[in-house]
């Protein structure tokens, strides 16, 4: 039997990035820039893998702590600024 794993932090980062894109239309949302922002952010945060509903619940509980939520937000904003300074629009992957 193959277990399904998910990095719950990735889901949180994707959701927060989507919210940020809605609020700030000046942030480039091309695939290259979005992937760069996501990668830069995730590389600065500890992964939180879950494989069950209980894992999701425990991770959501941990994410309710203000310190982790603030850290996710700070790392996203740092990544956005880095990508703004050096975007890769139109570059081939």
Gaussian input, Z-matrix of N, CA and C with variables (Angstrom, degrees):
# hf/3-21g

backbone

0 1
 N
 C     1     B1
 C     2     B2     1     A1
 N     3     B3     2     A2     1     D1
 C     4     B4     3     A3     2     D2
 C     5     B5     4     A4     3     D3
 N     6     B6     5     A5     4     D4
 C     7     B7     6     A6     5     D5
 C     8     B8     7     A7     6     D6
 N     9     B9     8     A8     7     D7
 C    10    B10     9     A9     8     D8
 C    11    B11    10    A10     9     D9
 N    12    B12    11    A11    10    D10
 C    13    B13    12    A12    11    D11
 C    14    B14    13    A13    12    D12
 N    15    B15    14    A14    13    D13
 C    16    B16    15    A15    14    D14
 C    17    B17    16    A16    15    D15
 N    18    B18    17    A17    16    D16
 C    19    B19    18    A18    17    D17
 C    20    B20    19    A19    18    D18
 N    21    B21    20    A20    19    D19
 C    22    B22    21    A21    20    D20
 C    23    B23    22    A22    21    D21
 N    24    B24    23    A23    22    D22
 C    25    B25    24    A24    23    D23
 C    26    B26    25    A25    24    D24
 N    27    B27    26    A26    25    D25
 C    28    B28    27    A27    26    D26
 C    29    B29    28    A28    27    D27
 N    30    B30    29    A29    28    D28
 C    31    B31    30    A30    29    D29
 C    32    B32    31    A31    30    D30
 N    33    B33    32    A32    31    D31
 C    34    B34    33    A33    32    D32
 C    35    B35    34    A34    33    D33
 N    36    B36    35    A35    34    D34
 C    37    B37    36    A36    35    D35
 C    38    B38    37    A37    36    D36
 N    39    B39    38    A38    37    D37
 C    40    B40    39    A39    38    D38
 C    41    B41    40    A40    39    D39
 N    42    B42    41    A41    40    D40
 C    43    B43    42    A42    41    D41
 C    44    B44    43    A43    42    D42
 N    45    B45    44    A44    43    D43
 C    46    B46    45    A45    44    D44
 C    47    B47    46    A46    45    D45
 N    48    B48    47    A47    46    D46
 C    49    B49    48    A48    47    D47
 C    50    B50    49    A49    48    D48
 N    51    B51    50    A50    49    D49
 C    52    B52    51    A51    50    D50
 C    53    B53    52    A52    51    D51
 N    54    B54    53    A53    52    D52
 C    55    B55    54    A54    53    D53
 C    56    B56    55    A55    54    D54
 N    57    B57    56    A56    55    D55
 C    58    B58    57    A57    56    D56
 C    59    B59    58    A58    57    D57
 N    60    B60    59    A59    58    D58
 C    61    B61    60    A60    59    D59
 C    62    B62    61    A61    60    D60
 N    63    B63    62    A62    61    D61
 C    64    B64    63    A63    62    D62
 C    65    B65    64    A64    63    D63
 N    66    B66    65    A65    64    D64
 C    67    B67    66    A66    65    D65
 C    68    B68    67    A67    66    D66
 N    69    B69    68    A68    67    D67
 C    70    B70    69    A69    68    D68
 C    71    B71    70    A70    69    D69
 N    72    B72    71    A71    70    D70
 C    73    B73    72    A72    71    D71
 C    74    B74    73    A73    72    D72
 N    75    B75    74    A74    73    D73
 C    76    B76    75    A75    74    D74
 C    77    B77    76    A76    75    D75
 N    78    B78    77    A77    76    D76
 C    79    B79    78    A78    77    D77
 C    80    B80    79    A79    78    D78
 N    81    B81    80    A80    79    D79
 C    82    B82    81    A81    80    D80
 C    83    B83    82    A82    81    D81
 N    84    B84    83    A83    82    D82
 C    85    B85    84    A84    83    D83
 C    86    B86    85    A85    84    D84
 N    87    B87    86    A86    85    D85
 C    88    B88    87    A87    86    D86
 C    89    B89    88    A88    87    D87
 N    90    B90    89    A89    88    D88
 C    91    B91    90    A90    89    D89
 C    92    B92    91    A91    90    D90
 N    93    B93    92    A92    91    D91
 C    94    B94    93    A93    92    D92
 C    95    B95    94    A94    93    D93
 N    96    B96    95    A95    94    D94
 C    97    B97    96    A96    95    D95
 C    98    B98    97    A97    96    D96
 N    99    B99    98    A98    97    D97
 C   100   B100    99    A99    98    D98
 C   101   B101   100   A100    99    D99
 N   102   B102   101   A101   100   D100
 C   103   B103   102   A102   101   D101
 C   104   B104   103   A103   102   D102
 N   105   B105   104   A104   103   D103
 C   106   B106   105   A105   104   D104
 C   107   B107   106   A106   105   D105
 N   108   B108   107   A107   106   D106
 C   109   B109   108   A108   107   D107
 C   110   B110   109   A109   108   D108
 N   111   B111   110   A110   109   D109
 C   112   B112   111   A111   110   D110
 C   113   B113   112   A112   111   D111
 N   114   B114   113   A113   112   D112
 C   115   B115   114   A114   113   D113
 C   116   B116   115   A115   114   D114
 N   117   B117   116   A116   115   D115
 C   118   B118   117   A117   116   D116
 C   119   B119   118   A118   117   D117
 N   120   B120   119   A119   118   D118
 C   121   B121   120   A120   119   D119
 C   122   B122   121   A121   120   D120
 N   123   B123   122   A122   121   D121
 C   124   B124   123   A123   122   D122
 C   125   B125   124   A124   123   D123
 N   126   B126   125   A125   124   D124
 C   127   B127   126   A126   125   D125
 C   128   B128   127   A127   126   D126
 N   129   B129   128   A128   127   D127
 C   130   B130   129   A129   128   D128
 C   131   B131   130   A130   129   D129
 N   132   B132   131   A131   130   D130
 C   133   B133   132   A132   131   D131
 C   134   B134   133   A133   132   D132
 N   135   B135   134   A134   133   D133
 C   136   B136   135   A135   134   D134
 C   137   B137   136   A136   135   D135
 N   138   B138   137   A137   136   D136
 C   139   B139   138   A138   137   D137
 C   140   B140   139   A139   138   D138
 N   141   B141   140   A140   139   D139
 C   142   B142   141   A141   140   D140
 C   143   B143   142   A142   141   D141
 N   144   B144   143   A143   142   D142
 C   145   B145   144   A144   143   D143
 C   146   B146   145   A145   144   D144
 N   147   B147   146   A146   145   D145
 C   148   B148   147   A147   146   D146
 C   149   B149   148   A148   147   D147
 N   150   B150   149   A149   148   D148
 C   151   B151   150   A150   149   D149
 C   152   B152   151   A151   150   D150
 N   153   B153   152   A152   151   D151
 C   154   B154   153   A153   152   D152
 C   155   B155   154   A154   153   D153
 N   156   B156   155   A155   154   D154
 C   157   B157   156   A156   155   D155
 C   158   B158   157   A157   156   D156
 N   159   B159   158   A158   157   D157
 C   160   B160   159   A159   158   D158
 C   161   B161   160   A160   159   D159
 N   162   B162   161   A161   160   D160
 C   163   B163   162   A162   161   D161
 C   164   B164   163   A163   162   D162
 N   165   B165   164   A164   163   D163
 C   166   B166   165   A165   164   D164
 C   167   B167   166   A166   165   D165
 N   168   B168   167   A167   166   D166
 C   169   B169   168   A168   167   D167
 C   170   B170   169   A169   168   D168
 N   171   B171   170   A170   169   D169
 C   172   B172   171   A171   170   D170
 C   173   B173   172   A172   171   D171
 N   174   B174   173   A173   172   D172
 C   175   B175   174   A174   173   D173
 C   176   B176   175   A175   174   D174
 N   177   B177   176   A176   175   D175
 C   178   B178   177   A177   176   D176
 C   179   B179   178   A178   177   D177
 N   180   B180   179   A179   178   D178
 C   181   B181   180   A180   179   D179
 C   182   B182   181   A181   180   D180
 N   183   B183   182   A182   181   D181
 C   184   B184   183   A183   182   D182
 C   185   B185   184   A184   183   D183
 N   186   B186   185   A185   184   D184
 C   187   B187   186   A186   185   D185
 C   188   B188   187   A187   186   D186
 N   189   B189   188   A188   187   D187
 C   190   B190   189   A189   188   D188
 C   191   B191   190   A190   189   D189
 N   192   B192   191   A191   190   D190
 C   193   B193   192   A192   191   D191
 C   194   B194   193   A193   192   D192
 N   195   B195   194   A194   193   D193
 C   196   B196   195   A195   194   D194
 C   197   B197   196   A196   195   D195
 N   198   B198   197   A197   196   D196
 C   199   B199   198   A198   197   D197
 C   200   B200   199   A199   198   D198
 N   201   B201   200   A200   199   D199
 C   202   B202   201   A201   200   D200
 C   203   B203   202   A202   201   D201
 N   204   B204   203   A203   202   D202
 C   205   B205   204   A204   203   D203
 C   206   B206   205   A205   204   D204
 N   207   B207   206   A206   205   D205
 C   208   B208   207   A207   206   D206
 C   209   B209   208   A208   207   D207
 N   210   B210   209   A209   208   D208
 C   211   B211   210   A210   209   D209
 C   212   B212   211   A211   210   D210
 N   213   B213   212   A212   211   D211
 C   214   B214   213   A213   212   D212
 C   215   B215   214   A214   213   D213
 N   216   B216   215   A215   214   D214
 C   217   B217   216   A216   215   D215
 C   218   B218   217   A217   216   D216
 N   219   B219   218   A218   217   D217
 C   220   B220   219   A219   218   D218
 C   221   B221   220   A220   219   D219
 N   222   B222   221   A221   220   D220
 C   223   B223   222   A222   221   D221
 C   224   B224   223   A223   222   D222
 N   225   B225   224   A224   223   D223
 C   226   B226   225   A225   224   D224
 C   227   B227   226   A226   225   D225
 N   228   B228   227   A227   226   D226
 C   229   B229   228   A228   227   D227
 C   230   B230   229   A229   228   D228
 N   231   B231   230   A230   229   D229
 C   232   B232   231   A231   230   D230
 C   233   B233   232   A232   231   D231
 N   234   B234   233   A233   232   D232
 C   235   B235   234   A234   233   D233
 C   236   B236   235   A235   234   D234
 N   237   B237   236   A236   235   D235
 C   238   B238   237   A237   236   D236
 C   239   B239   238   A238   237   D237
 N   240   B240   239   A239   238   D238
 C   241   B241   240   A240   239   D239
 C   242   B242   241   A241   240   D240
 N   243   B243   242   A242   241   D241
 C   244   B244   243   A243   242   D242
 C   245   B245   244   A244   243   D243
 N   246   B246   245   A245   244   D244
 C   247   B247   246   A246   245   D245
 C   248   B248   247   A247   246   D246
 N   249   B249   248   A248   247   D247
 C   250   B250   249   A249   248   D248
 C   251   B251   250   A250   249   D249
 N   252   B252   251   A251   250   D250
 C   253   B253   252   A252   251   D251
 C   254   B254   253   A253   252   D252
 N   255   B255   254   A254   253   D253
 C   256   B256   255   A255   254   D254
 C   257   B257   256   A256   255   D255
 N   258   B258   257   A257   256   D256
 C   259   B259   258   A258   257   D257
 C   260   B260   259   A259   258   D258
 N   261   B261   260   A260   259   D259
 C   262   B262   261   A261   260   D260
 C   263   B263   262   A262   261   D261
 N   264   B264   263   A263   262   D262
 C   265   B265   264   A264   263   D263
 C   266   B266   265   A265   264   D264
 N   267   B267   266   A266   265   D265
 C   268   B268   267   A267   266   D266
 C   269   B269   268   A268   267   D267
 N   270   B270   269   A269   268   D268
 C   271   B271   270   A270   269   D269
 C   272   B272   271   A271   270   D270
 N   273   B273   272   A272   271   D271
 C   274   B274   273   A273   272   D272
 C   275   B275   274   A274   273   D273
 N   276   B276   275   A275   274   D274
 C   277   B277   276   A276   275   D275
 C   278   B278   277   A277   276   D276

   B1=1.4518
   B2=1.5285
   B3=1.2966
   B4=1.4558
   B5=1.5236
   B6=1.3121
   B7=1.4638
   B8=1.5190
   B9=1.3179
   B10=1.4627
   B11=1.5283
   B12=1.3198
   B13=1.4532
   B14=1.5115
   B15=1.3040
   B16=1.4588
   B17=1.5208
   B18=1.3288
   B19=1.4603
   B20=1.5267
   B21=1.3218
   B22=1.4576
   B23=1.5284
   B24=1.3121
   B25=1.4721
   B26=1.5302
   B27=1.3319
   B28=1.4649
   B29=1.5254
   B30=1.3170
   B31=1.4628
   B32=1.5265
   B33=1.3273
   B34=1.4629
   B35=1.5228
   B36=1.3280
   B37=1.4659
   B38=1.5316
   B39=1.3248
   B40=1.4750
   B41=1.5357
   B42=1.3282
   B43=1.4720
   B44=1.5310
   B45=1.3345
   B46=1.4708
   B47=1.5298
   B48=1.3301
   B49=1.4649
   B50=1.5274
   B51=1.3146
   B52=1.4692
   B53=1.5254
   B54=1.3335
   B55=1.4656
   B56=1.5235
   B57=1.3239
   B58=1.4575
   B59=1.5304
   B60=1.3420
   B61=1.4649
   B62=1.5229
   B63=1.3332
   B64=1.4634
   B65=1.5262
   B66=1.3318
   B67=1.4619
   B68=1.5210
   B69=1.3275
   B70=1.4673
   B71=1.5216
   B72=1.3226
   B73=1.4686
   B74=1.5313
   B75=1.3413
   B76=1.4610
   B77=1.5294
   B78=1.3152
   B79=1.4643
   B80=1.5207
   B81=1.3302
   B82=1.4618
   B83=1.5239
   B84=1.3175
   B85=1.4572
   B86=1.5232
   B87=1.3441
   B88=1.4610
   B89=1.5327
   B90=1.3191
   B91=1.4677
   B92=1.5256
   B93=1.3328
   B94=1.4704
   B95=1.5230
   B96=1.3130
   B97=1.4649
   B98=1.5239
   B99=1.3415
   B100=1.4573
   B101=1.5165
   B102=1.3163
   B103=1.4640
   B104=1.5224
   B105=1.3242
   B106=1.4648
   B107=1.5315
   B108=1.3262
   B109=1.4694
   B110=1.5256
   B111=1.3129
   B112=1.4572
   B113=1.5329
   B114=1.3127
   B115=1.4663
   B116=1.5239
   B117=1.3260
   B118=1.4620
   B119=1.5311
   B120=1.3163
   B121=1.4636
   B122=1.5227
   B123=1.3242
   B124=1.4630
   B125=1.5239
   B126=1.3222
   B127=1.4639
   B128=1.5245
   B129=1.3170
   B130=1.4637
   B131=1.5238
   B132=1.3267
   B133=1.4654
   B134=1.5274
   B135=1.3317
   B136=1.4638
   B137=1.5303
   B138=1.3253
   B139=1.4710
   B140=1.5135
   B141=1.3174
   B142=1.4664
   B143=1.5240
   B144=1.3196
   B145=1.4581
   B146=1.5171
   B147=1.3215
   B148=1.4554
   B149=1.5254
   B150=1.3171
   B151=1.4652
   B152=1.5316
   B153=1.3234
   B154=1.4609
   B155=1.5236
   B156=1.3129
   B157=1.4656
   B158=1.5216
   B159=1.3309
   B160=1.4669
   B161=1.5259
   B162=1.3281
   B163=1.4664
   B164=1.5105
   B165=1.3198
   B166=1.4717
   B167=1.5254
   B168=1.3152
   B169=1.4644
   B170=1.5250
   B171=1.3358
   B172=1.4671
   B173=1.5303
   B174=1.3235
   B175=1.4599
   B176=1.5194
   B177=1.3102
   B178=1.4635
   B179=1.5144
   B180=1.3245
   B181=1.4572
   B182=1.5223
   B183=1.3351
   B184=1.4678
   B185=1.5238
   B186=1.3318
   B187=1.4624
   B188=1.5226
   B189=1.3164
   B190=1.4589
   B191=1.5257
   B192=1.3026
   B193=1.4523
   B194=1.5305
   B195=1.3020
   B196=1.4568
   B197=1.5208
   B198=1.3170
   B199=1.4562
   B200=1.5300
   B201=1.3262
   B202=1.4590
   B203=1.5206
   B204=1.3162
   B205=1.4637
   B206=1.5200
   B207=1.3158
   B208=1.4648
   B209=1.5212
   B210=1.3241
   B211=1.4704
   B212=1.5279
   B213=1.3238
   B214=1.4644
   B215=1.5262
   B216=1.3223
   B217=1.4665
   B218=1.5207
   B219=1.3210
   B220=1.4747
   B221=1.5196
   B222=1.3229
   B223=1.4683
   B224=1.5264
   B225=1.3297
   B226=1.4707
   B227=1.5225
   B228=1.3237
   B229=1.4658
   B230=1.5252
   B231=1.3223
   B232=1.4703
   B233=1.5279
   B234=1.3210
   B235=1.4676
   B236=1.5211
   B237=1.3245
   B238=1.4674
   B239=1.5273
   B240=1.3171
   B241=1.4656
   B242=1.5282
   B243=1.3213
   B244=1.4661
   B245=1.5232
   B246=1.3145
   B247=1.4606
   B248=1.5260
   B249=1.3249
   B250=1.4732
   B251=1.5246
   B252=1.3290
   B253=1.4768
   B254=1.5145
   B255=1.3199
   B256=1.4577
   B257=1.5359
   B258=1.3294
   B259=1.4631
   B260=1.5323
   B261=1.3159
   B262=1.4704
   B263=1.5278
   B264=1.3123
   B265=1.4659
   B266=1.5257
   B267=1.2988
   B268=1.4491
   B269=1.5257
   B270=1.3102
   B271=1.4740
   B272=1.5153
   B273=1.3346
   B274=1.4568
   B275=1.5000
   B276=1.3089
   B277=1.4655
   B278=1.4945
   A1=109.29
   A2=116.68
   A3=122.11
   A4=109.85
   A5=115.06
   A6=120.10
   A7=109.92
   A8=115.95
   A9=121.70
   A10=107.85
   A11=115.55
   A12=120.74
   A13=109.65
   A14=114.95
   A15=120.81
   A16=108.16
   A17=115.46
   A18=120.24
   A19=106.53
   A20=116.31
   A21=120.41
   A22=111.97
   A23=116.78
   A24=119.76
   A25=109.96
   A26=117.42
   A27=120.01
   A28=110.80
   A29=116.39
   A30=119.65
   A31=110.58
   A32=116.53
   A33=120.93
   A34=110.28
   A35=117.11
   A36=121.08
   A37=110.23
   A38=117.02
   A39=119.85
   A40=111.05
   A41=116.56
   A42=120.51
   A43=111.35
   A44=116.42
   A45=119.75
   A46=111.16
   A47=117.54
   A48=120.21
   A49=110.33
   A50=117.16
   A51=120.80
   A52=110.67
   A53=117.27
   A54=121.02
   A55=110.99
   A56=116.37
   A57=120.81
   A58=110.92
   A59=117.17
   A60=121.48
   A61=111.32
   A62=116.87
   A63=120.59
   A64=111.22
   A65=116.35
   A66=121.26
   A67=113.11
   A68=116.69
   A69=121.11
   A70=109.67
   A71=116.30
   A72=122.17
   A73=112.69
   A74=117.54
   A75=120.50
   A76=112.62
   A77=117.65
   A78=120.77
   A79=108.31
   A80=116.16
   A81=120.42
   A82=109.74
   A83=114.95
   A84=120.46
   A85=112.27
   A86=116.38
   A87=118.30
   A88=108.65
   A89=116.51
   A90=120.81
   A91=112.41
   A92=117.56
   A93=120.43
   A94=111.42
   A95=116.95
   A96=120.37
   A97=110.99
   A98=116.57
   A99=119.14
   A100=110.96
   A101=117.38
   A102=120.61
   A103=111.39
   A104=116.86
   A105=120.05
   A106=111.25
   A107=116.65
   A108=120.20
   A109=110.54
   A110=115.99
   A111=120.68
   A112=110.73
   A113=116.91
   A114=121.39
   A115=111.73
   A116=116.83
   A117=120.01
   A118=111.10
   A119=116.43
   A120=120.60
   A121=111.17
   A122=116.75
   A123=120.25
   A124=112.50
   A125=117.22
   A126=119.93
   A127=112.45
   A128=118.10
   A129=122.36
   A130=113.41
   A131=116.76
   A132=120.81
   A133=110.77
   A134=116.43
   A135=118.91
   A136=109.46
   A137=117.41
   A138=118.03
   A139=110.53
   A140=115.05
   A141=121.08
   A142=106.79
   A143=114.72
   A144=119.52
   A145=110.53
   A146=114.92
   A147=121.52
   A148=108.32
   A149=115.39
   A150=119.45
   A151=111.93
   A152=116.56
   A153=119.39
   A154=109.73
   A155=115.22
   A156=119.74
   A157=110.94
   A158=117.17
   A159=120.23
   A160=109.47
   A161=116.73
   A162=120.44
   A163=111.44
   A164=116.96
   A165=120.87
   A166=110.42
   A167=116.20
   A168=120.37
   A169=110.62
   A170=116.60
   A171=120.23
   A172=110.74
   A173=117.00
   A174=120.19
   A175=110.44
   A176=117.87
   A177=120.57
   A178=110.16
   A179=117.76
   A180=121.22
   A181=109.86
   A182=116.57
   A183=120.28
   A184=111.31
   A185=116.68
   A186=120.13
   A187=111.98
   A188=117.12
   A189=118.57
   A190=111.62
   A191=116.91
   A192=119.88
   A193=109.03
   A194=115.54
   A195=121.55
   A196=113.10
   A197=117.93
   A198=120.87
   A199=111.57
   A200=118.25
   A201=120.75
   A202=110.68
   A203=116.98
   A204=120.65
   A205=110.52
   A206=117.04
   A207=121.08
   A208=110.54
   A209=117.13
   A210=120.33
   A211=110.73
   A212=117.16
   A213=120.89
   A214=109.83
   A215=116.67
   A216=121.32
   A217=111.29
   A218=117.11
   A219=121.07
   A220=110.28
   A221=117.58
   A222=120.38
   A223=111.92
   A224=116.88
   A225=120.10
   A226=109.89
   A227=116.53
   A228=119.70
   A229=111.41
   A230=118.14
   A231=121.34
   A232=110.12
   A233=116.34
   A234=120.41
   A235=111.30
   A236=116.64
   A237=120.63
   A238=109.76
   A239=117.67
   A240=121.20
   A241=111.44
   A242=117.64
   A243=120.64
   A244=111.35
   A245=116.50
   A246=120.29
   A247=111.00
   A248=117.25
   A249=120.23
   A250=111.04
   A251=116.41
   A252=120.96
   A253=112.48
   A254=117.47
   A255=120.64
   A256=110.48
   A257=116.61
   A258=119.36
   A259=111.81
   A260=115.60
   A261=120.91
   A262=110.12
   A263=118.32
   A264=121.95
   A265=109.97
   A266=115.60
   A267=120.31
   A268=115.83
   A269=118.31
   A270=119.29
   A271=108.22
   A272=115.14
   A273=118.71
   A274=109.53
   A275=114.91
   A276=119.96
   A277=110.80
   D1=130.54
   D2=-179.39
   D3=-94.71
   D4=127.78
   D5=178.89
   D6=-83.87
   D7=146.32
   D8=176.68
   D9=-101.33
   D10=126.68
   D11=179.94
   D12=-117.02
   D13=149.06
   D14=177.82
   D15=-141.91
   D16=134.46
   D17=173.64
   D18=-83.90
   D19=103.86
   D20=-175.41
   D21=-64.89
   D22=-29.59
   D23=176.60
   D24=-61.74
   D25=-37.09
   D26=178.42
   D27=-61.05
   D28=-42.11
   D29=178.11
   D30=-60.89
   D31=-44.95
   D32=-179.97
   D33=-61.99
   D34=-44.47
   D35=-179.25
   D36=-63.69
   D37=-45.06
   D38=178.19
   D39=-59.07
   D40=-44.09
   D41=179.81
   D42=-63.83
   D43=-44.19
   D44=-179.74
   D45=-67.19
   D46=-37.01
   D47=176.15
   D48=-63.64
   D49=-43.75
   D50=178.67
   D51=-59.52
   D52=-42.26
   D53=177.12
   D54=-63.00
   D55=-41.63
   D56=179.97
   D57=-64.67
   D58=-40.39
   D59=177.85
   D60=-61.00
   D61=-36.91
   D62=178.88
   D63=-67.74
   D64=-35.64
   D65=-177.09
   D66=-80.97
   D67=-33.92
   D68=-175.64
   D69=-124.28
   D70=94.87
   D71=-177.09
   D72=-70.75
   D73=-8.94
   D74=179.65
   D75=-82.55
   D76=-11.00
   D77=177.09
   D78=-78.16
   D79=126.90
   D80=179.76
   D81=-64.12
   D82=134.56
   D83=-179.16
   D84=-115.95
   D85=19.04
   D86=177.30
   D87=-65.91
   D88=160.99
   D89=-176.23
   D90=-57.11
   D91=-43.45
   D92=-178.49
   D93=-62.36
   D94=-48.75
   D95=-177.91
   D96=-66.70
   D97=-41.24
   D98=179.28
   D99=-62.85
   D100=-44.56
   D101=178.67
   D102=-63.54
   D103=-38.95
   D104=178.34
   D105=-63.94
   D106=-44.03
   D107=179.23
   D108=-63.08
   D109=-43.21
   D110=-179.88
   D111=-64.09
   D112=-46.87
   D113=-178.69
   D114=-64.74
   D115=-46.70
   D116=179.44
   D117=-59.56
   D118=-41.63
   D119=-179.77
   D120=-66.49
   D121=-49.88
   D122=-176.94
   D123=-63.58
   D124=-31.53
   D125=178.88
   D126=-69.06
   D127=-16.66
   D128=179.85
   D129=-98.31
   D130=-5.70
   D131=-175.70
   D132=-115.98
   D133=150.59
   D134=177.28
   D135=-73.73
   D136=135.53
   D137=176.45
   D138=-69.66
   D139=150.76
   D140=175.36
   D141=-132.59
   D142=87.54
   D143=-178.39
   D144=-80.24
   D145=139.48
   D146=176.34
   D147=-130.23
   D148=152.50
   D149=179.25
   D150=-135.09
   D151=7.59
   D152=-178.68
   D153=-152.19
   D154=169.34
   D155=176.88
   D156=-62.50
   D157=-37.70
   D158=178.59
   D159=-63.78
   D160=-38.94
   D161=176.45
   D162=-60.86
   D163=-40.91
   D164=177.70
   D165=-62.47
   D166=-43.98
   D167=-179.00
   D168=-63.30
   D169=-45.35
   D170=179.94
   D171=-63.94
   D172=-40.30
   D173=179.58
   D174=-66.95
   D175=-41.46
   D176=177.11
   D177=-61.01
   D178=-38.46
   D179=177.04
   D180=-61.90
   D181=-46.07
   D182=179.31
   D183=-63.27
   D184=-37.23
   D185=-179.00
   D186=-72.92
   D187=-15.86
   D188=179.13
   D189=-72.18
   D190=-14.52
   D191=177.36
   D192=-71.47
   D193=130.42
   D194=-174.37
   D195=-58.21
   D196=-35.45
   D197=-175.93
   D198=-62.95
   D199=-45.46
   D200=-179.89
   D201=-68.46
   D202=-41.44
   D203=178.08
   D204=-61.21
   D205=-41.98
   D206=178.25
   D207=-64.94
   D208=-40.14
   D209=179.99
   D210=-63.32
   D211=-42.35
   D212=177.23
   D213=-58.97
   D214=-46.60
   D215=-179.51
   D216=-62.20
   D217=-45.07
   D218=-179.95
   D219=-60.87
   D220=-45.15
   D221=-178.05
   D222=-66.61
   D223=-35.46
   D224=175.97
   D225=-63.65
   D226=-46.77
   D227=-178.53
   D228=-63.76
   D229=-37.99
   D230=176.07
   D231=-62.31
   D232=-44.56
   D233=-179.46
   D234=-63.82
   D235=-41.45
   D236=178.98
   D237=-60.66
   D238=-44.71
   D239=179.74
   D240=-63.62
   D241=-41.62
   D242=178.36
   D243=-62.52
   D244=-43.36
   D245=-179.65
   D246=-68.89
   D247=-36.71
   D248=176.21
   D249=-60.01
   D250=-38.49
   D251=-179.28
   D252=-71.82
   D253=-28.53
   D254=-175.66
   D255=-144.91
   D256=67.51
   D257=-178.09
   D258=-72.74
   D259=154.92
   D260=179.32
   D261=-114.33
   D262=41.31
   D263=-179.62
   D264=-53.68
   D265=131.75
   D266=171.74
   D267=74.32
   D268=-5.12
   D269=178.00
   D270=-69.12
   D271=143.88
   D272=175.80
   D273=-79.81
   D274=144.99
   D275=-179.63
   D276=-82.70

